[in-house]
């Protein structure tokens, strides 16, 4: 049996999840002769890699130097800590940026430091998501030496980190639950959680995480939505209002149709990886924008549920494509 290269457990889990998802997505593809909608005007925002795309999105959202009121920083090589970070970035009034995790580098990516120095005034707050094993303490020291106020938000695991973020948000009365074992459902929830001034909490797949359960028990009056079906968040909390489809694209479309039925704009990102939608979801409900993040395949045809939302939402005037042509080819962007 072929051995995996020298990867930490997070990397191994990510490879297994991604491989399973790609096989599942392939099995759900529509026929190649499916009708494609007429494309809406779109603006592509991307960089040379995932970190560069997050920086490009920050630049598009905050083109004026010093115009952000805060920055949220998460690891770029794994999704868990950042899944709940979008609403925090929106509340702070700044972007969600990423830099390599501690297993890859003990230093902040120089491009990210430069963007933080550009977008955030001296003395501004940078909230770091996750513990020392997620982002190295050296990053805190570097940011502090650059004159920023650094605040680390972390729990013993990703579920506890999401709870800590909810507490930092002021314990909002609207909660969006999504599985913490994979990223698409939580990414689809980011714009609506921002628009509803809510928080995103994570379930352990279709089992409720003890940290999330404890938080919900302490806030019994909260309005709760389960983003994802019985095999995901709704299985973990069957008393929440379920919003989901037959696959990750269907859930993305269901969130869009439920919460953004009259959107004038949308964002699109690949459903096969997390960084582009992670950063792009934040600006879809900030800086005057109100619209969903739609997950798509890097090949035609568009998922039927996404195609239906785009064609049936008469108020849409255009959108954003987050990620470069390798993530979403021009042939796909042209029919969004």
Buried (B, 14 or more C-beta within 10 A) or exposed (E): EEEEEEEBEBBEBBEEBBEEBEEEBEEBBBEEEEEBBEBBEBEBBBBEBBBBBBBBBBBBBBEEEEBBBBBBBBBBBBBBBBBBBBBBBBBBBBBBBBBBBBBBBEEBBEBBBEBBBBBBEEEBBBBBBBBBEBBBEBBBEBBEEBEBBBEBBBBEBBBBBBBBBBEBBEBBBBBBBBBBBBBBBBBBBBBBBBBBBBBBBBBBBBEBBEBBBEBBEEBEEBEBBBBBBEEBBBBBBEEBEBBBBEBBBBBBBBBBBBBBEEBBBBBBBBBBBBBBBBBBBBBBBBEEBBBBBBBBBBBBBBBBBBBBBBBEBEEBEBBBBBBBBEBBBEEBBEBB
